[in-house]
Amino acid sequence: MATIKIKQVRSRIGCPKTQRRTLDALGLRKTGRVVEHEDNPAILGMVEKVKHLVSVEK
């Protein structure tokens, strides 16, 4: 299956608790960190929820 790279580009400070939990579930805890996940609907849904805080590469 294909993978995507997700990078946190903005701070979580001031974000709602649900968005902070979504970043934790993705494995992003600090600005500038990059994680790699499989390209599936669950991960893409989480990325959509925090799209203003992250950037995605295929």
Biopython code that builds the backbone (N, CA, C, O; Angstrom):
import numpy as np
from Bio.PDB.StructureBuilder import StructureBuilder

atoms = [
    (1, "MET", "N", (0.833, -1.187, 0.000)),
    (1, "MET", "CA", (0.000, 0.000, 0.000)),
    (1, "MET", "C", (0.879, 1.253, 0.000)),
    (1, "MET", "O", (1.997, 1.239, 0.517)),
    (2, "ALA", "N", (0.369, 2.317, -0.576)),
    (2, "ALA", "CA", (1.119, 3.568, -0.673)),
    (2, "ALA", "C", (1.241, 4.232, 0.693)),
    (2, "ALA", "O", (0.400, 4.042, 1.572)),
    (3, "THR", "N", (2.304, 5.012, 0.852)),
    (3, "THR", "CA", (2.492, 5.742, 2.098)),
    (3, "THR", "C", (2.510, 7.235, 1.813)),
    (3, "THR", "O", (2.795, 7.669, 0.697)),
    (4, "ILE", "N", (2.200, 8.015, 2.848)),
    (4, "ILE", "CA", (2.262, 9.459, 2.744)),
    (4, "ILE", "C", (3.114, 9.979, 3.893)),
    (4, "ILE", "O", (3.156, 9.389, 4.973)),
    (5, "LYS", "N", (3.793, 11.096, 3.641)),
    (5, "LYS", "CA", (4.584, 11.753, 4.686)),
    (5, "LYS", "C", (3.798, 12.960, 5.164)),
    (5, "LYS", "O", (3.337, 13.775, 4.365)),
    (6, "ILE", "N", (3.652, 13.065, 6.483)),
    (6, "ILE", "CA", (2.906, 14.157, 7.087)),
    (6, "ILE", "C", (3.864, 14.949, 7.956)),
    (6, "ILE", "O", (4.533, 14.379, 8.817)),
    (7, "LYS", "N", (3.941, 16.257, 7.743)),
    (7, "LYS", "CA", (4.833, 17.121, 8.505)),
    (7, "LYS", "C", (4.016, 18.183, 9.227)),
    (7, "LYS", "O", (3.171, 18.837, 8.616)),
    (8, "GLN", "N", (4.263, 18.358, 10.524)),
    (8, "GLN", "CA", (3.593, 19.403, 11.277)),
    (8, "GLN", "C", (4.316, 20.714, 11.010)),
    (8, "GLN", "O", (5.506, 20.844, 11.299)),
    (9, "VAL", "N", (3.593, 21.688, 10.455)),
    (9, "VAL", "CA", (4.213, 22.954, 10.076)),
    (9, "VAL", "C", (3.769, 24.119, 10.952)),
    (9, "VAL", "O", (4.403, 25.174, 10.934)),
    (10, "ARG", "N", (2.702, 23.954, 11.712)),
    (10, "ARG", "CA", (2.236, 25.008, 12.614)),
    (10, "ARG", "C", (2.068, 24.446, 14.015)),
    (10, "ARG", "O", (1.896, 23.241, 14.198)),
    (11, "SER", "N", (2.119, 25.329, 14.995)),
    (11, "SER", "CA", (2.033, 24.938, 16.402)),
    (11, "SER", "C", (0.613, 24.534, 16.782)),
    (11, "SER", "O", (-0.364, 25.000, 16.196)),
    (12, "ARG", "N", (0.525, 23.655, 17.779)),
    (12, "ARG", "CA", (-0.758, 23.208, 18.298)),
    (12, "ARG", "C", (-1.278, 24.126, 19.392)),
    (12, "ARG", "O", (-2.388, 23.927, 19.885)),
    (13, "ILE", "N", (-0.496, 25.127, 19.779)),
    (13, "ILE", "CA", (-0.903, 26.042, 20.845)),
    (13, "ILE", "C", (-2.156, 26.807, 20.406)),
    (13, "ILE", "O", (-2.189, 27.387, 19.321)),
    (14, "GLY", "N", (-3.161, 26.802, 21.241)),
    (14, "GLY", "CA", (-4.403, 27.500, 20.949)),
    (14, "GLY", "C", (-5.408, 26.697, 20.159)),
    (14, "GLY", "O", (-6.504, 27.186, 19.886)),
    (15, "CYS", "N", (-5.064, 25.462, 19.780)),
    (15, "CYS", "CA", (-5.978, 24.614, 19.026)),
    (15, "CYS", "C", (-6.941, 23.904, 19.971)),
    (15, "CYS", "O", (-6.615, 23.688, 21.138)),
    (16, "PRO", "N", (-8.120, 23.542, 19.480)),
    (16, "PRO", "CA", (-9.048, 22.772, 20.302)),
    (16, "PRO", "C", (-8.445, 21.417, 20.701)),
    (16, "PRO", "O", (-7.549, 20.895, 20.038)),
    (17, "LYS", "N", (-8.958, 20.878, 21.789)),
    (17, "LYS", "CA", (-8.433, 19.627, 22.320)),
    (17, "LYS", "C", (-8.560, 18.478, 21.314)),
    (17, "LYS", "O", (-7.687, 17.613, 21.253)),
    (18, "THR", "N", (-9.631, 18.464, 20.532)),
    (18, "THR", "CA", (-9.812, 17.383, 19.557)),
    (18, "THR", "C", (-8.716, 17.400, 18.501)),
    (18, "THR", "O", (-8.256, 16.345, 18.063)),
    (19, "GLN", "N", (-8.296, 18.599, 18.088)),
    (19, "GLN", "CA", (-7.228, 18.694, 17.092)),
    (19, "GLN", "C", (-5.889, 18.282, 17.690)),
    (19, "GLN", "O", (-5.079, 17.652, 17.011)),
    (20, "ARG", "N", (-5.646, 18.628, 18.951)),
    (20, "ARG", "CA", (-4.409, 18.196, 19.613)),
    (20, "ARG", "C", (-4.369, 16.680, 19.725)),
    (20, "ARG", "O", (-3.320, 16.068, 19.524)),
    (21, "ARG", "N", (-5.497, 16.076, 20.042)),
    (21, "ARG", "CA", (-5.559, 14.607, 20.135)),
    (21, "ARG", "C", (-5.345, 13.958, 18.765)),
    (21, "ARG", "O", (-4.736, 12.892, 18.667)),
    (22, "THR", "N", (-5.843, 14.596, 17.724)),
    (22, "THR", "CA", (-5.630, 14.074, 16.373)),
    (22, "THR", "C", (-4.152, 14.113, 16.012)),
    (22, "THR", "O", (-3.635, 13.162, 15.426)),
    (23, "LEU", "N", (-3.464, 15.200, 16.351)),
    (23, "LEU", "CA", (-2.022, 15.281, 16.097)),
    (23, "LEU", "C", (-1.285, 14.196, 16.882)),
    (23, "LEU", "O", (-0.358, 13.579, 16.358)),
    (24, "ASP", "N", (-1.688, 13.958, 18.140)),
    (24, "ASP", "CA", (-1.071, 12.893, 18.933)),
    (24, "ASP", "C", (-1.284, 11.536, 18.285)),
    (24, "ASP", "O", (-0.369, 10.714, 18.244)),
    (25, "ALA", "N", (-2.494, 11.296, 17.775)),
    (25, "ALA", "CA", (-2.802, 10.011, 17.136)),
    (25, "ALA", "C", (-1.975, 9.806, 15.867)),
    (25, "ALA", "O", (-1.639, 8.676, 15.510)),
    (26, "LEU", "N", (-1.654, 10.897, 15.198)),
    (26, "LEU", "CA", (-0.804, 10.810, 14.009)),
    (26, "LEU", "C", (0.668, 10.662, 14.368)),
    (26, "LEU", "O", (1.483, 10.311, 13.515)),
    (27, "GLY", "N", (1.013, 10.924, 15.621)),
    (27, "GLY", "CA", (2.402, 10.807, 16.053)),
    (27, "GLY", "C", (3.164, 12.117, 15.944)),
    (27, "GLY", "O", (4.395, 12.123, 15.957)),
    (28, "LEU", "N", (2.442, 13.228, 15.837)),
    (28, "LEU", "CA", (3.071, 14.546, 15.705)),
    (28, "LEU", "C", (2.953, 15.284, 17.027)),
    (28, "LEU", "O", (1.850, 15.603, 17.471)),
    (29, "ARG", "N", (4.089, 15.554, 17.653)),
    (29, "ARG", "CA", (4.075, 16.209, 18.951)),
    (29, "ARG", "C", (4.840, 17.529, 18.953)),
    (29, "ARG", "O", (4.682, 18.325, 19.878)),
    (30, "LYS", "N", (5.658, 17.774, 17.945)),
    (30, "LYS", "CA", (6.420, 19.011, 17.859)),
    (30, "LYS", "C", (6.392, 19.530, 16.424)),
    (30, "LYS", "O", (6.294, 18.758, 15.471)),
    (31, "THR", "N", (6.477, 20.837, 16.291)),
    (31, "THR", "CA", (6.528, 21.456, 14.968)),
    (31, "THR", "C", (7.798, 21.011, 14.242)),
    (31, "THR", "O", (8.881, 20.972, 14.827)),
    (32, "GLY", "N", (7.649, 20.681, 12.973)),
    (32, "GLY", "CA", (8.790, 20.261, 12.167)),
    (32, "GLY", "C", (8.969, 18.755, 12.083)),
    (32, "GLY", "O", (9.768, 18.275, 11.279)),
    (33, "ARG", "N", (8.246, 18.005, 12.892)),
    (33, "ARG", "CA", (8.373, 16.543, 12.858)),
    (33, "ARG", "C", (7.680, 15.973, 11.624)),
    (33, "ARG", "O", (6.681, 16.515, 11.150)),
    (34, "VAL", "N", (8.226, 14.874, 11.114)),
    (34, "VAL", "CA", (7.669, 14.195, 9.946)),
    (34, "VAL", "C", (7.394, 12.750, 10.318)),
    (34, "VAL", "O", (8.242, 12.084, 10.910)),
    (35, "VAL", "N", (6.207, 12.264, 9.971)),
    (35, "VAL", "CA", (5.854, 10.865, 10.186)),
    (35, "VAL", "C", (5.374, 10.283, 8.867)),
    (35, "VAL", "O", (4.950, 11.010, 7.969)),
    (36, "GLU", "N", (5.446, 8.976, 8.764)),
    (36, "GLU", "CA", (5.021, 8.281, 7.562)),
    (36, "GLU", "C", (3.899, 7.320, 7.929)),
    (36, "GLU", "O", (4.042, 6.518, 8.852)),
    (37, "HIS", "N", (2.782, 7.399, 7.207)),
    (37, "HIS", "CA", (1.630, 6.532, 7.452)),
    (37, "HIS", "C", (1.151, 5.959, 6.127)),
    (37, "HIS", "O", (1.446, 6.490, 5.056)),
    (38, "GLU", "N", (0.398, 4.851, 6.224)),
    (38, "GLU", "CA", (-0.220, 4.292, 5.032)),
    (38, "GLU", "C", (-1.335, 5.219, 4.563)),
    (38, "GLU", "O", (-1.974, 5.909, 5.357)),
    (39, "ASP", "N", (-1.546, 5.212, 3.272)),
    (39, "ASP", "CA", (-2.562, 6.063, 2.653)),
    (39, "ASP", "C", (-3.902, 5.339, 2.716)),
    (39, "ASP", "O", (-4.268, 4.635, 1.774)),
    (40, "ASN", "N", (-4.642, 5.503, 3.818)),
    (40, "ASN", "CA", (-5.958, 4.881, 3.955)),
    (40, "ASN", "C", (-6.971, 5.920, 4.418)),
    (40, "ASN", "O", (-6.579, 6.998, 4.867)),
    (41, "PRO", "N", (-8.260, 5.624, 4.320)),
    (41, "PRO", "CA", (-9.289, 6.612, 4.649)),
    (41, "PRO", "C", (-9.224, 7.143, 6.082)),
    (41, "PRO", "O", (-9.538, 8.313, 6.306)),
    (42, "ALA", "N", (-8.830, 6.327, 7.053)),
    (42, "ALA", "CA", (-8.759, 6.773, 8.443)),
    (42, "ALA", "C", (-7.683, 7.848, 8.612)),
    (42, "ALA", "O", (-7.927, 8.874, 9.248)),
    (43, "ILE", "N", (-6.512, 7.622, 8.054)),
    (43, "ILE", "CA", (-5.418, 8.592, 8.150)),
    (43, "ILE", "C", (-5.763, 9.863, 7.380)),
    (43, "ILE", "O", (-5.503, 10.968, 7.858)),
    (44, "LEU", "N", (-6.345, 9.715, 6.193)),
    (44, "LEU", "CA", (-6.706, 10.888, 5.396)),
    (44, "LEU", "C", (-7.773, 11.728, 6.095)),
    (44, "LEU", "O", (-7.776, 12.952, 5.960)),
    (45, "GLY", "N", (-8.678, 11.091, 6.837)),
    (45, "GLY", "CA", (-9.680, 11.816, 7.602)),
    (45, "GLY", "C", (-9.044, 12.617, 8.726)),
    (45, "GLY", "O", (-9.442, 13.752, 8.989)),
    (46, "MET", "N", (-8.047, 12.020, 9.394)),
    (46, "MET", "CA", (-7.353, 12.737, 10.459)),
    (46, "MET", "C", (-6.575, 13.925, 9.894)),
    (46, "MET", "O", (-6.553, 15.002, 10.490)),
    (47, "VAL", "N", (-5.941, 13.724, 8.747)),
    (47, "VAL", "CA", (-5.188, 14.808, 8.105)),
    (47, "VAL", "C", (-6.134, 15.935, 7.707)),
    (47, "VAL", "O", (-5.786, 17.109, 7.837)),
    (48, "GLU", "N", (-7.323, 15.591, 7.224)),
    (48, "GLU", "CA", (-8.302, 16.611, 6.829)),
    (48, "GLU", "C", (-8.725, 17.459, 8.027)),
    (48, "GLU", "O", (-8.987, 18.653, 7.884)),
    (49, "LYS", "N", (-8.791, 16.848, 9.196)),
    (49, "LYS", "CA", (-9.216, 17.561, 10.402)),
    (49, "LYS", "C", (-8.184, 18.600, 10.851)),
    (49, "LYS", "O", (-8.544, 19.627, 11.427)),
    (50, "VAL", "N", (-6.903, 18.332, 10.586)),
    (50, "VAL", "CA", (-5.835, 19.247, 11.006)),
    (50, "VAL", "C", (-5.045, 19.781, 9.804)),
    (50, "VAL", "O", (-3.851, 20.058, 9.915)),
    (51, "LYS", "N", (-5.705, 19.919, 8.678)),
    (51, "LYS", "CA", (-5.015, 20.306, 7.441)),
    (51, "LYS", "C", (-4.359, 21.679, 7.520)),
    (51, "LYS", "O", (-3.430, 21.956, 6.762)),
    (52, "HIS", "N", (-4.823, 22.545, 8.421)),
    (52, "HIS", "CA", (-4.228, 23.870, 8.569)),
    (52, "HIS", "C", (-2.952, 23.830, 9.401)),
    (52, "HIS", "O", (-2.242, 24.832, 9.489)),
    (53, "LEU", "N", (-2.648, 22.675, 10.018)),
    (53, "LEU", "CA", (-1.455, 22.535, 10.852)),
    (53, "LEU", "C", (-0.371, 21.664, 10.219)),
    (53, "LEU", "O", (0.766, 21.652, 10.692)),
    (54, "VAL", "N", (-0.709, 20.937, 9.156)),
    (54, "VAL", "CA", (0.221, 19.970, 8.578)),
    (54, "VAL", "C", (0.364, 20.171, 7.083)),
    (54, "VAL", "O", (-0.451, 20.841, 6.449)),
    (55, "SER", "N", (1.424, 19.574, 6.523)),
    (55, "SER", "CA", (1.576, 19.472, 5.076)),
    (55, "SER", "C", (1.755, 18.003, 4.730)),
    (55, "SER", "O", (2.284, 17.235, 5.533)),
    (56, "VAL", "N", (1.319, 17.610, 3.544)),
    (56, "VAL", "CA", (1.322, 16.198, 3.151)),
    (56, "VAL", "C", (2.068, 16.026, 1.846)),
    (56, "VAL", "O", (1.893, 16.800, 0.905)),
    (57, "GLU", "N", (2.916, 14.983, 1.803)),
    (57, "GLU", "CA", (3.611, 14.590, 0.567)),
    (57, "GLU", "C", (3.249, 13.154, 0.265)),
    (57, "GLU", "O", (3.135, 12.332, 1.175)),
    (58, "LYS", "N", (3.069, 12.848, -0.992)),
    (58, "LYS", "CA", (2.751, 11.474, -1.374)),
    (58, "LYS", "C", (4.001, 10.707, -1.663)),
    (58, "LYS", "O", (3.936, 9.525, -2.002)),
]
sb = StructureBuilder()
sb.init_structure("model")
sb.init_model(0)
sb.init_chain("A")
sb.init_seg("    ")
for serial, (resi, resn, name, xyz) in enumerate(atoms, 1):
    if name == "N":
        sb.init_residue(resn, " ", resi, " ")
    sb.init_atom(name, np.array(xyz, "f"), 0.0, 1.0, " ", f" {name:<3s}", serial, name[0])
structure = sb.get_structure()
